Amino acid sequence: MAGIIKVKLTRSPIGHPEKQRKVLAGLGLTKISSTVVRQDTPQIRGMVKKVSHLVKIVEEGV
């Protein structure tokens, strides 16, 4: 897997387990509607999958 992935925080982590909040912090997502660009690696995909109900993949690219 090569390329980049844009991840946007769409829902608040308030009321969700601490582990999920730490995953969001690890991705660099702090505020609602914030977007980060990350390398598209299996590790990042796994992190996104753990909090898929809170985030949205905005764009996948080269």
mmCIF file of the N, C-alpha and C atoms, coordinates in Angstrom:
data_MODEL
# 
_entry.id   MODEL 
# 
loop_
_atom_site.group_PDB 
_atom_site.id 
_atom_site.type_symbol 
_atom_site.label_atom_id 
_atom_site.label_alt_id 
_atom_site.label_comp_id 
_atom_site.label_asym_id 
_atom_site.label_entity_id 
_atom_site.label_seq_id 
_atom_site.pdbx_PDB_ins_code 
_atom_site.Cartn_x 
_atom_site.Cartn_y 
_atom_site.Cartn_z 
_atom_site.occupancy 
_atom_site.B_iso_or_equiv 
_atom_site.pdbx_formal_charge 
_atom_site.auth_seq_id 
_atom_site.auth_comp_id 
_atom_site.auth_asym_id 
_atom_site.auth_atom_id 
_atom_site.pdbx_PDB_model_num 
ATOM 1   N N  . MET A 1 1  ? 0.834   -1.184 0.000  1.00 0.00 ? 1  MET A N  1 
ATOM 2   C CA . MET A 1 1  ? 0.000   0.000  0.000  1.00 0.00 ? 1  MET A CA 1 
ATOM 3   C C  . MET A 1 1  ? 0.878   1.246  0.000  1.00 0.00 ? 1  MET A C  1 
ATOM 4   N N  . ALA A 1 2  ? 0.707   2.047  -0.980 1.00 0.00 ? 2  ALA A N  1 
ATOM 5   C CA . ALA A 1 2  ? 1.454   3.287  -1.047 1.00 0.00 ? 2  ALA A CA 1 
ATOM 6   C C  . ALA A 1 2  ? 0.464   4.427  -1.185 1.00 0.00 ? 2  ALA A C  1 
ATOM 7   N N  . GLY A 1 3  ? 0.931   5.617  -0.987 1.00 0.00 ? 3  GLY A N  1 
ATOM 8   C CA . GLY A 1 3  ? 0.082   6.778  -1.153 1.00 0.00 ? 3  GLY A CA 1 
ATOM 9   C C  . GLY A 1 3  ? -0.271  7.429  0.158  1.00 0.00 ? 3  GLY A C  1 
ATOM 10  N N  . ILE A 1 4  ? -1.295  8.275  0.083  1.00 0.00 ? 4  ILE A N  1 
ATOM 11  C CA . ILE A 1 4  ? -1.716  9.017  1.260  1.00 0.00 ? 4  ILE A CA 1 
ATOM 12  C C  . ILE A 1 4  ? -3.189  8.770  1.536  1.00 0.00 ? 4  ILE A C  1 
ATOM 13  N N  . ILE A 1 5  ? -3.594  9.114  2.745  1.00 0.00 ? 5  ILE A N  1 
ATOM 14  C CA . ILE A 1 5  ? -4.983  8.992  3.146  1.00 0.00 ? 5  ILE A CA 1 
ATOM 15  C C  . ILE A 1 5  ? -5.326  10.226 3.973  1.00 0.00 ? 5  ILE A C  1 
ATOM 16  N N  . LYS A 1 6  ? -6.481  10.837 3.701  1.00 0.00 ? 6  LYS A N  1 
ATOM 17  C CA . LYS A 1 6  ? -6.940  11.982 4.479  1.00 0.00 ? 6  LYS A CA 1 
ATOM 18  C C  . LYS A 1 6  ? -8.046  11.499 5.400  1.00 0.00 ? 6  LYS A C  1 
ATOM 19  N N  . VAL A 1 7  ? -7.896  11.804 6.687  1.00 0.00 ? 7  VAL A N  1 
ATOM 20  C CA . VAL A 1 7  ? -8.857  11.361 7.685  1.00 0.00 ? 7  VAL A CA 1 
ATOM 21  C C  . VAL A 1 7  ? -9.433  12.588 8.374  1.00 0.00 ? 7  VAL A C  1 
ATOM 22  N N  . LYS A 1 8  ? -10.769 12.636 8.489  1.00 0.00 ? 8  LYS A N  1 
ATOM 23  C CA . LYS A 1 8  ? -11.448 13.776 9.104  1.00 0.00 ? 8  LYS A CA 1 
ATOM 24  C C  . LYS A 1 8  ? -12.244 13.291 10.308 1.00 0.00 ? 8  LYS A C  1 
ATOM 25  N N  . LEU A 1 9  ? -12.110 13.993 11.430 1.00 0.00 ? 9  LEU A N  1 
ATOM 26  C CA . LEU A 1 9  ? -12.869 13.674 12.637 1.00 0.00 ? 9  LEU A CA 1 
ATOM 27  C C  . LEU A 1 9  ? -14.262 14.270 12.481 1.00 0.00 ? 9  LEU A C  1 
ATOM 28  N N  . THR A 1 10 ? -15.293 13.409 12.477 1.00 0.00 ? 10 THR A N  1 
ATOM 29  C CA . THR A 1 10 ? -16.653 13.873 12.234 1.00 0.00 ? 10 THR A CA 1 
ATOM 30  C C  . THR A 1 10 ? -17.530 13.836 13.475 1.00 0.00 ? 10 THR A C  1 
ATOM 31  N N  . ARG A 1 11 ? -17.164 13.024 14.476 1.00 0.00 ? 11 ARG A N  1 
ATOM 32  C CA . ARG A 1 11 ? -17.952 12.926 15.697 1.00 0.00 ? 11 ARG A CA 1 
ATOM 33  C C  . ARG A 1 11 ? -17.049 13.112 16.912 1.00 0.00 ? 11 ARG A C  1 
ATOM 34  N N  . SER A 1 12 ? -17.657 13.531 17.998 1.00 0.00 ? 12 SER A N  1 
ATOM 35  C CA . SER A 1 12 ? -16.911 13.788 19.226 1.00 0.00 ? 12 SER A CA 1 
ATOM 36  C C  . SER A 1 12 ? -16.530 12.485 19.925 1.00 0.00 ? 12 SER A C  1 
ATOM 37  N N  . PRO A 1 13 ? -15.314 12.422 20.468 1.00 0.00 ? 13 PRO A N  1 
ATOM 38  C CA . PRO A 1 13 ? -14.901 11.234 21.217 1.00 0.00 ? 13 PRO A CA 1 
ATOM 39  C C  . PRO A 1 13 ? -15.420 11.228 22.657 1.00 0.00 ? 13 PRO A C  1 
ATOM 40  N N  . ILE A 1 14 ? -16.136 12.268 23.069 1.00 0.00 ? 14 ILE A N  1 
ATOM 41  C CA . ILE A 1 14 ? -16.674 12.319 24.431 1.00 0.00 ? 14 ILE A CA 1 
ATOM 42  C C  . ILE A 1 14 ? -17.647 11.156 24.615 1.00 0.00 ? 14 ILE A C  1 
ATOM 43  N N  . GLY A 1 15 ? -17.478 10.443 25.702 1.00 0.00 ? 15 GLY A N  1 
ATOM 44  C CA . GLY A 1 15 ? -18.352 9.319  25.996 1.00 0.00 ? 15 GLY A CA 1 
ATOM 45  C C  . GLY A 1 15 ? -17.882 8.009  25.410 1.00 0.00 ? 15 GLY A C  1 
ATOM 46  N N  . HIS A 1 16 ? -16.758 8.029  24.701 1.00 0.00 ? 16 HIS A N  1 
ATOM 47  C CA . HIS A 1 16 ? -16.189 6.817  24.131 1.00 0.00 ? 16 HIS A CA 1 
ATOM 48  C C  . HIS A 1 16 ? -15.001 6.377  24.980 1.00 0.00 ? 16 HIS A C  1 
ATOM 49  N N  . PRO A 1 17 ? -14.615 5.120  24.875 1.00 0.00 ? 17 PRO A N  1 
ATOM 50  C CA . PRO A 1 17 ? -13.520 4.603  25.706 1.00 0.00 ? 17 PRO A CA 1 
ATOM 51  C C  . PRO A 1 17 ? -12.210 5.379  25.527 1.00 0.00 ? 17 PRO A C  1 
ATOM 52  N N  . GLU A 1 18 ? -11.421 5.380  26.591 1.00 0.00 ? 18 GLU A N  1 
ATOM 53  C CA . GLU A 1 18 ? -10.126 6.073  26.590 1.00 0.00 ? 18 GLU A CA 1 
ATOM 54  C C  . GLU A 1 18 ? -9.218  5.556  25.478 1.00 0.00 ? 18 GLU A C  1 
ATOM 55  N N  . LYS A 1 19 ? -9.283  4.277  25.209 1.00 0.00 ? 19 LYS A N  1 
ATOM 56  C CA . LYS A 1 19 ? -8.446  3.678  24.162 1.00 0.00 ? 19 LYS A CA 1 
ATOM 57  C C  . LYS A 1 19 ? -8.736  4.310  22.796 1.00 0.00 ? 19 LYS A C  1 
ATOM 58  N N  . GLN A 1 20 ? -10.010 4.559  22.504 1.00 0.00 ? 20 GLN A N  1 
ATOM 59  C CA . GLN A 1 20 ? -10.365 5.177  21.229 1.00 0.00 ? 20 GLN A CA 1 
ATOM 60  C C  . GLN A 1 20 ? -9.900  6.628  21.180 1.00 0.00 ? 20 GLN A C  1 
ATOM 61  N N  . ARG A 1 21 ? -9.952  7.321  22.308 1.00 0.00 ? 21 ARG A N  1 
ATOM 62  C CA . ARG A 1 21 ? -9.460  8.703  22.348 1.00 0.00 ? 21 ARG A CA 1 
ATOM 63  C C  . ARG A 1 21 ? -7.958  8.751  22.113 1.00 0.00 ? 21 ARG A C  1 
ATOM 64  N N  . LYS A 1 22 ? -7.249  7.751  22.629 1.00 0.00 ? 22 LYS A N  1 
ATOM 65  C CA . LYS A 1 22 ? -5.801  7.688  22.412 1.00 0.00 ? 22 LYS A CA 1 
ATOM 66  C C  . LYS A 1 22 ? -5.478  7.387  20.952 1.00 0.00 ? 22 LYS A C  1 
ATOM 67  N N  . VAL A 1 23 ? -6.300  6.577  20.305 1.00 0.00 ? 23 VAL A N  1 
ATOM 68  C CA . VAL A 1 23 ? -6.098  6.294  18.876 1.00 0.00 ? 23 VAL A CA 1 
ATOM 69  C C  . VAL A 1 23 ? -6.265  7.582  18.074 1.00 0.00 ? 23 VAL A C  1 
ATOM 70  N N  . LEU A 1 24 ? -7.290  8.364  18.405 1.00 0.00 ? 24 LEU A N  1 
ATOM 71  C CA . LEU A 1 24 ? -7.497  9.645  17.712 1.00 0.00 ? 24 LEU A CA 1 
ATOM 72  C C  . LEU A 1 24 ? -6.319  10.585 17.934 1.00 0.00 ? 24 LEU A C  1 
ATOM 73  N N  . ALA A 1 25 ? -5.809  10.611 19.156 1.00 0.00 ? 25 ALA A N  1 
ATOM 74  C CA . ALA A 1 25 ? -4.643  11.464 19.449 1.00 0.00 ? 25 ALA A CA 1 
ATOM 75  C C  . ALA A 1 25 ? -3.428  10.970 18.670 1.00 0.00 ? 25 ALA A C  1 
ATOM 76  N N  . GLY A 1 26 ? -3.295  9.668  18.538 1.00 0.00 ? 26 GLY A N  1 
ATOM 77  C CA . GLY A 1 26 ? -2.192  9.095  17.772 1.00 0.00 ? 26 GLY A CA 1 
ATOM 78  C C  . GLY A 1 26 ? -2.267  9.447  16.297 1.00 0.00 ? 26 GLY A C  1 
ATOM 79  N N  . LEU A 1 27 ? -3.483  9.571  15.803 1.00 0.00 ? 27 LEU A N  1 
ATOM 80  C CA . LEU A 1 27 ? -3.668  10.000 14.414 1.00 0.00 ? 27 LEU A CA 1 
ATOM 81  C C  . LEU A 1 27 ? -3.450  11.497 14.257 1.00 0.00 ? 27 LEU A C  1 
ATOM 82  N N  . GLY A 1 28 ? -3.528  12.241 15.364 1.00 0.00 ? 28 GLY A N  1 
ATOM 83  C CA . GLY A 1 28 ? -3.360  13.690 15.304 1.00 0.00 ? 28 GLY A CA 1 
ATOM 84  C C  . GLY A 1 28 ? -4.671  14.432 15.187 1.00 0.00 ? 28 GLY A C  1 
ATOM 85  N N  . LEU A 1 29 ? -5.779  13.755 15.479 1.00 0.00 ? 29 LEU A N  1 
ATOM 86  C CA . LEU A 1 29 ? -7.095  14.386 15.399 1.00 0.00 ? 29 LEU A CA 1 
ATOM 87  C C  . LEU A 1 29 ? -7.496  14.877 16.782 1.00 0.00 ? 29 LEU A C  1 
ATOM 88  N N  . THR A 1 30 ? -7.697  16.189 16.922 1.00 0.00 ? 30 THR A N  1 
ATOM 89  C CA . THR A 1 30 ? -8.009  16.756 18.221 1.00 0.00 ? 30 THR A CA 1 
ATOM 90  C C  . THR A 1 30 ? -9.375  17.417 18.269 1.00 0.00 ? 30 THR A C  1 
ATOM 91  N N  . LYS A 1 31 ? -9.764  18.100 17.219 1.00 0.00 ? 31 LYS A N  1 
ATOM 92  C CA . LYS A 1 31 ? -11.032 18.820 17.205 1.00 0.00 ? 31 LYS A CA 1 
ATOM 93  C C  . LYS A 1 31 ? -11.926 18.294 16.089 1.00 0.00 ? 31 LYS A C  1 
ATOM 94  N N  . ILE A 1 32 ? -13.223 18.430 16.285 1.00 0.00 ? 32 ILE A N  1 
ATOM 95  C CA . ILE A 1 32 ? -14.171 18.009 15.260 1.00 0.00 ? 32 ILE A CA 1 
ATOM 96  C C  . ILE A 1 32 ? -13.914 18.816 13.988 1.00 0.00 ? 32 ILE A C  1 
ATOM 97  N N  . SER A 1 33 ? -14.010 18.160 12.870 1.00 0.00 ? 33 SER A N  1 
ATOM 98  C CA . SER A 1 33 ? -13.774 18.710 11.527 1.00 0.00 ? 33 SER A CA 1 
ATOM 99  C C  . SER A 1 33 ? -12.302 18.905 11.214 1.00 0.00 ? 33 SER A C  1 
ATOM 100 N N  . SER A 1 34 ? -11.408 18.491 12.110 1.00 0.00 ? 34 SER A N  1 
ATOM 101 C CA . SER A 1 34 ? -9.985  18.576 11.782 1.00 0.00 ? 34 SER A CA 1 
ATOM 102 C C  . SER A 1 34 ? -9.631  17.435 10.834 1.00 0.00 ? 34 SER A C  1 
ATOM 103 N N  . THR A 1 35 ? -8.727  17.700 9.939  1.00 0.00 ? 35 THR A N  1 
ATOM 104 C CA . THR A 1 35 ? -8.315  16.737 8.933  1.00 0.00 ? 35 THR A CA 1 
ATOM 105 C C  . THR A 1 35 ? -6.804  16.565 8.989  1.00 0.00 ? 35 THR A C  1 
ATOM 106 N N  . VAL A 1 36 ? -6.364  15.325 8.878  1.00 0.00 ? 36 VAL A N  1 
ATOM 107 C CA . VAL A 1 36 ? -4.938  15.038 8.845  1.00 0.00 ? 36 VAL A CA 1 
ATOM 108 C C  . VAL A 1 36 ? -4.628  14.202 7.608  1.00 0.00 ? 36 VAL A C  1 
ATOM 109 N N  . VAL A 1 37 ? -3.423  14.358 7.128  1.00 0.00 ? 37 VAL A N  1 
ATOM 110 C CA . VAL A 1 37 ? -2.947  13.568 5.992  1.00 0.00 ? 37 VAL A CA 1 
ATOM 111 C C  . VAL A 1 37 ? -1.898  12.609 6.525  1.00 0.00 ? 37 VAL A C  1 
ATOM 112 N N  . ARG A 1 38 ? -2.065  11.332 6.263  1.00 0.00 ? 38 ARG A N  1 
ATOM 113 C CA . ARG A 1 38 ? -1.151  10.301 6.744  1.00 0.00 ? 38 ARG A CA 1 
ATOM 114 C C  . ARG A 1 38 ? -0.780  9.372  5.598  1.00 0.00 ? 38 ARG A C  1 
ATOM 115 N N  . GLN A 1 39 ? 0.358   8.705  5.755  1.00 0.00 ? 39 GLN A N  1 
ATOM 116 C CA . GLN A 1 39 ? 0.753   7.681  4.792  1.00 0.00 ? 39 GLN A CA 1 
ATOM 117 C C  . GLN A 1 39 ? -0.241  6.530  4.872  1.00 0.00 ? 39 GLN A C  1 
ATOM 118 N N  . ASP A 1 40 ? -0.572  5.954  3.752  1.00 0.00 ? 40 ASP A N  1 
ATOM 119 C CA . ASP A 1 40 ? -1.523  4.844  3.705  1.00 0.00 ? 40 ASP A CA 1 
ATOM 120 C C  . ASP A 1 40 ? -0.774  3.546  3.991  1.00 0.00 ? 40 ASP A C  1 
ATOM 121 N N  . THR A 1 41 ? -0.666  3.217  5.277  1.00 0.00 ? 41 THR A N  1 
ATOM 122 C CA . THR A 1 41 ? 0.022   1.999  5.702  1.00 0.00 ? 41 THR A CA 1 
ATOM 123 C C  . THR A 1 41 ? -0.967  1.106  6.445  1.00 0.00 ? 41 THR A C  1 
ATOM 124 N N  . PRO A 1 42 ? -0.645  -0.165 6.607  1.00 0.00 ? 42 PRO A N  1 
ATOM 125 C CA . PRO A 1 42 ? -1.534  -1.060 7.354  1.00 0.00 ? 42 PRO A CA 1 
ATOM 126 C C  . PRO A 1 42 ? -1.756  -0.590 8.798  1.00 0.00 ? 42 PRO A C  1 
ATOM 127 N N  . GLN A 1 43 ? -0.757  0.037  9.405  1.00 0.00 ? 43 GLN A N  1 
ATOM 128 C CA . GLN A 1 43 ? -0.892  0.511  10.774 1.00 0.00 ? 43 GLN A CA 1 
ATOM 129 C C  . GLN A 1 43 ? -1.920  1.639  10.861 1.00 0.00 ? 43 GLN A C  1 
ATOM 130 N N  . ILE A 1 44 ? -1.854  2.583  9.943  1.00 0.00 ? 44 ILE A N  1 
ATOM 131 C CA . ILE A 1 44 ? -2.804  3.699  9.929  1.00 0.00 ? 44 ILE A CA 1 
ATOM 132 C C  . ILE A 1 44 ? -4.196  3.190  9.592  1.00 0.00 ? 44 ILE A C  1 
ATOM 133 N N  . ARG A 1 45 ? -4.292  2.263  8.647  1.00 0.00 ? 45 ARG A N  1 
ATOM 134 C CA . ARG A 1 45 ? -5.599  1.676  8.306  1.00 0.00 ? 45 ARG A CA 1 
ATOM 135 C C  . ARG A 1 45 ? -6.227  0.997  9.516  1.00 0.00 ? 45 ARG A C  1 
ATOM 136 N N  . GLY A 1 46 ? -5.411  0.319  10.313 1.00 0.00 ? 46 GLY A N  1 
ATOM 137 C CA . GLY A 1 46 ? -5.907  -0.336 11.518 1.00 0.00 ? 46 GLY A CA 1 
ATOM 138 C C  . GLY A 1 46 ? -6.414  0.665  12.533 1.00 0.00 ? 46 GLY A C  1 
ATOM 139 N N  . MET A 1 47 ? -5.697  1.782  12.679 1.00 0.00 ? 47 MET A N  1 
ATOM 140 C CA . MET A 1 47 ? -6.122  2.821  13.607 1.00 0.00 ? 47 MET A CA 1 
ATOM 141 C C  . MET A 1 47 ? -7.447  3.430  13.152 1.00 0.00 ? 47 MET A C  1 
ATOM 142 N N  . VAL A 1 48 ? -7.572  3.676  11.859 1.00 0.00 ? 48 VAL A N  1 
ATOM 143 C CA . VAL A 1 48 ? -8.809  4.243  11.317 1.00 0.00 ? 48 VAL A CA 1 
ATOM 144 C C  . VAL A 1 48 ? -9.963  3.264  11.515 1.00 0.00 ? 48 VAL A C  1 
ATOM 145 N N  . LYS A 1 49 ? -9.695  1.987  11.351 1.00 0.00 ? 49 LYS A N  1 
ATOM 146 C CA . LYS A 1 49 ? -10.740 0.977  11.523 1.00 0.00 ? 49 LYS A CA 1 
ATOM 147 C C  . LYS A 1 49 ? -11.247 0.937  12.965 1.00 0.00 ? 49 LYS A C  1 
ATOM 148 N N  . LYS A 1 50 ? -10.351 1.147  13.934 1.00 0.00 ? 50 LYS A N  1 
ATOM 149 C CA . LYS A 1 50 ? -10.737 1.134  15.351 1.00 0.00 ? 50 LYS A CA 1 
ATOM 150 C C  . LYS A 1 50 ? -11.712 2.261  15.691 1.00 0.00 ? 50 LYS A C  1 
ATOM 151 N N  . VAL A 1 51 ? -11.595 3.388  15.004 1.00 0.00 ? 51 VAL A N  1 
ATOM 152 C CA . VAL A 1 51 ? -12.457 4.540  15.290 1.00 0.00 ? 51 VAL A CA 1 
ATOM 153 C C  . VAL A 1 51 ? -13.285 4.925  14.064 1.00 0.00 ? 51 VAL A C  1 
ATOM 154 N N  . SER A 1 52 ? -13.650 3.947  13.255 1.00 0.00 ? 52 SER A N  1 
ATOM 155 C CA . SER A 1 52 ? -14.354 4.216  12.001 1.00 0.00 ? 52 SER A CA 1 
ATOM 156 C C  . SER A 1 52 ? -15.700 4.898  12.213 1.00 0.00 ? 52 SER A C  1 
ATOM 157 N N  . HIS A 1 53 ? -16.301 4.724  13.396 1.00 0.00 ? 53 HIS A N  1 
ATOM 158 C CA . HIS A 1 53 ? -17.578 5.357  13.686 1.00 0.00 ? 53 HIS A CA 1 
ATOM 159 C C  . HIS A 1 53 ? -17.424 6.832  14.052 1.00 0.00 ? 53 HIS A C  1 
ATOM 160 N N  . LEU A 1 54 ? -16.192 7.299  14.244 1.00 0.00 ? 54 LEU A N  1 
ATOM 161 C CA . LEU A 1 54 ? -15.929 8.690  14.609 1.00 0.00 ? 54 LEU A CA 1 
ATOM 162 C C  . LEU A 1 54 ? -15.274 9.488  13.486 1.00 0.00 ? 54 LEU A C  1 
ATOM 163 N N  . VAL A 1 55 ? -14.693 8.806  12.513 1.00 0.00 ? 55 VAL A N  1 
ATOM 164 C CA . VAL A 1 55 ? -13.946 9.487  11.456 1.00 0.00 ? 55 VAL A CA 1 
ATOM 165 C C  . VAL A 1 55 ? -14.521 9.157  10.084 1.00 0.00 ? 55 VAL A C  1 
ATOM 166 N N  . LYS A 1 56 ? -14.043 9.922  9.114  1.00 0.00 ? 56 LYS A N  1 
ATOM 167 C CA . LYS A 1 56 ? -14.422 9.698  7.718  1.00 0.00 ? 56 LYS A CA 1 
ATOM 168 C C  . LYS A 1 56 ? -13.170 9.829  6.876  1.00 0.00 ? 56 LYS A C  1 
ATOM 169 N N  . ILE A 1 57 ? -12.987 8.905  5.942  1.00 0.00 ? 57 ILE A N  1 
ATOM 170 C CA . ILE A 1 57 ? -11.885 9.020  4.995  1.00 0.00 ? 57 ILE A CA 1 
ATOM 171 C C  . ILE A 1 57 ? -12.335 9.989  3.915  1.00 0.00 ? 57 ILE A C  1 
ATOM 172 N N  . VAL A 1 58 ? -11.643 11.121 3.844  1.00 0.00 ? 58 VAL A N  1 
ATOM 173 C CA . VAL A 1 58 ? -12.044 12.190 2.932  1.00 0.00 ? 58 VAL A CA 1 
ATOM 174 C C  . VAL A 1 58 ? -11.623 11.867 1.511  1.00 0.00 ? 58 VAL A C  1 
ATOM 175 N N  . GLU A 1 59 ? -10.381 11.416 1.351  1.00 0.00 ? 59 GLU A N  1 
ATOM 176 C CA . GLU A 1 59 ? -9.851  11.251 0.012  1.00 0.00 ? 59 GLU A CA 1 
ATOM 177 C C  . GLU A 1 59 ? -8.690  10.281 0.056  1.00 0.00 ? 59 GLU A C  1 
ATOM 178 N N  . GLU A 1 60 ? -8.648  9.408  -0.900 1.00 0.00 ? 60 GLU A N  1 
ATOM 179 C CA . GLU A 1 60 ? -7.503  8.530  -1.047 1.00 0.00 ? 60 GLU A CA 1 
ATOM 180 C C  . GLU A 1 60 ? -6.816  8.929  -2.333 1.00 0.00 ? 60 GLU A C  1 
ATOM 181 N N  . GLY A 1 61 ? -5.498  9.023  -2.288 1.00 0.00 ? 61 GLY A N  1 
ATOM 182 C CA . GLY A 1 61 ? -4.802  9.486  -3.473 1.00 0.00 ? 61 GLY A CA 1 
ATOM 183 C C  . GLY A 1 61 ? -3.469  8.821  -3.643 1.00 0.00 ? 61 GLY A C  1 
ATOM 184 N N  . VAL A 1 62 ? -2.751  9.306  -4.652 1.00 0.00 ? 62 VAL A N  1 
ATOM 185 C CA . VAL A 1 62 ? -1.452  8.752  -4.996 1.00 0.00 ? 62 VAL A CA 1 
ATOM 186 C C  . VAL A 1 62 ? -0.403  9.237  -4.034 1.00 0.00 ? 62 VAL A C  1 
# 
